[in-house]
Amino acid sequence: MRRLKIISLLILVFTLAYSADAKEFHVSLRGNDSNDGSVYKPFKTISHAAQIALAGDVVTVHEGTYREIVIPENGGTDENHRIVYQAAEGEKATIKGSEIIKKWKQVQDGVWTVVIPNSFFGQFNPYQDTIWGDWFGNKGRIHHTGEVYLNGKSFYEVETLAKVYNPKPLADAVDSIGSTYTWYCESNKENTTIWANFHGQNPNLELVEINARPACFFPTKTGLNYITLRGFTISQAATQWAAPTAEQIGMIGPHWSKGWIIENNVISDSKCSGISLGKERTTGHNVWLGDMKKDGAIHYIEVVFRALKIGWNKDNVGSHIIRNNTIFNCEQTGICGSLGAVFSQITNNHIYNIHVKRQFNGAEMAGIKIHASIDMLIKSNRIHNCSLGLWMDWMAQGTRISSNLMYHNDTDLFTEVDHGPILIDNNIMLANTPYAECSEGVATVHNLFTGRIAHWVDGGRFTPYHQPHSTWVTGLITFFGGDHRYYNNIFATDKRLINSKDPNGLKGYNESKLPVWIAGNIYFNGATPFNKELNAVENNTFDPEVTIEEKGDEVYLHINADESFRKVKTQLVTTELLGKAITPNASFENPDGTPLKIDSDYFGKKRSETHPFAGPIEGLIMGVQTIKVWPLKN
């Protein structure tokens, strides 16, 4: 006992000594990097602080716009000894990957030009850097990572100077008028020339910025763990296409590290991705384009095994927390991650306007796009006005998608070639296609859908499955269709889809080869049940009139409930009820291996143990009602 007390005392002394050595560095635009970083003698750049900050240190950044790329030199050592980068309380600290450009010369009504020496850009010139990569669709033209902004609003790059002088609305763009604000560039060995159509505005009297850096906060080294990034406004970087087979560089990212916290930031205007939790370069960088003799899926399987060889596991990678951020105006993804997002939590973020300019396309566009979402929690996010809200692609195992609000997306959620177990519970999904899947081993529980459920079998690809709660690959297998569970959902078909050839509902599972378990769902407006469903309630004459209303930062759900909610026989959904996903032989359970119960609703309110309400909200009243569904308190 005495020995244990001595050991405990030594640990306490060591911890106190460690804490005493921790420093707080201050950064201010009025500072100087030759200062000591104290509150009275702050540094001038975040980058300087990032070169000297060590585990336990805090970097506090004061009011102002910092035009730099922050490349941390060190990481923390554990949860209690992080390196924290934070905006000073009550102050707006902005990190931008852009520079202000003046000295524009008018060449025609609305059209101005500027010539910039290439030395201005240093070693990286976004107007010589073209977007490319595996699964990237360029629509038959060149795209640069550069961009032009007028008072914070991005322009549209065009492939000819003529389209600057005579701009036409881009057919695919969500903002038709905005797409007529165009720019074009030419770059040689000495200079970069940019032309832009500002319409009636004088760029020398407005704030005009151009992308100048490939990221805003991104280490070049891997393995810098336990860093916190908090409270910043971060925008305008020349990010490259983030393919799953490539080094994925976002405007912000941990770069193949562990235990980052990215919270309470406003993140916008990335040319491609906002936050990247993705992989590093040594396991492959756009390997499919480098060898087209093999299919891209085969290349990605090889990437997975190379990642395991260099230590892709819970001890080294992932376990990040991404919470309470606002992310918008990114043209590939708000958040992406190939392999590096494992064991992470993405919660309470507001993500919108992702891939809305639509100048290029590809197989990687979504509000959140993850490959290998092993034991991930994606909860209580508001995702809207995106081409695709959530895309769980390959190796979603132990994934829980819970209590998210998704609307005004082309598709809300897509699970692609996953073997499960995946739990989708208590979500509000209001797109015309709220859920699309070509996966197996999925449990879909207590959700509200107002569109088509798109279901098909992809039998052409072999994809990995893993040991439970691990990155270790157990095997590769193709798909047969089935192994789905649908309990206690509401299918409230939109009126526009009532006469569709493919109405909402679950009849697409009637011919599944693998077993399906479906019970206790409610179907309105012509939505059709599974033909062997237990305890379904079908009401084709009642319209629940589901709509969404935005009031400033608040969102309200309008819904009309009838006696169907009382009549349907439901049951509490548990690990025991859900069983095991067939291919990985893995239970639907918590990441720590304990059993789960879906005994709380969208708001965290306790559900009835004997007769829980169908859909995401427990205890709906009968009749028309308006319910505030954002922001959430939990």
URDA-V700515 format. One record per helix or strand. SS is the DSSP state (2 for helix, 1 for strand). FROM is the first residue (numbers start at 1). LEN is the number of residues. Records with the same first field share a line. If there is no record, write none. Layout:
BEGIN
SS = FROM-LEN + FROM-LEN
END
This chain:
BEGIN
2 = 2-20 + 46-7 + 118-4 + 162-4 + 178-3 + 287-4 + 296-14 + 495-3 + 507-3 + 564-4 + 575-4
1 = 24-4 + 43-1 + 58-4 + 64-4 + 70-1 + 78-1 + 81-1 + 83-5 + 93-4 + 98-3 + 105-4 + 111-7 + 130-1 + 136-2 + 144-1 + 148-3 + 153-2 + 156-2 + 182-6 + 191-7 + 208-4 + 217-2 + 227-4 + 233-5 + 252-2 + 258-1 + 261-3 + 266-5 + 273-4 + 318-1 + 321-3 + 326-5 + 333-6 + 345-3 + 350-5 + 361-2 + 366-6 + 377-3 + 382-5 + 388-6 + 399-4 + 405-3 + 411-6 + 422-4 + 428-2 + 433-6 + 442-4 + 448-2 + 453-3 + 463-4 + 473-5 + 484-4 + 490-3 + 505-1 + 516-4 + 522-3 + 528-1 + 534-1 + 537-3 + 547-5 + 554-8 + 574-1 + 580-2 + 586-2 + 589-1 + 595-1 + 597-1 + 600-1 + 606-1 + 623-8
END
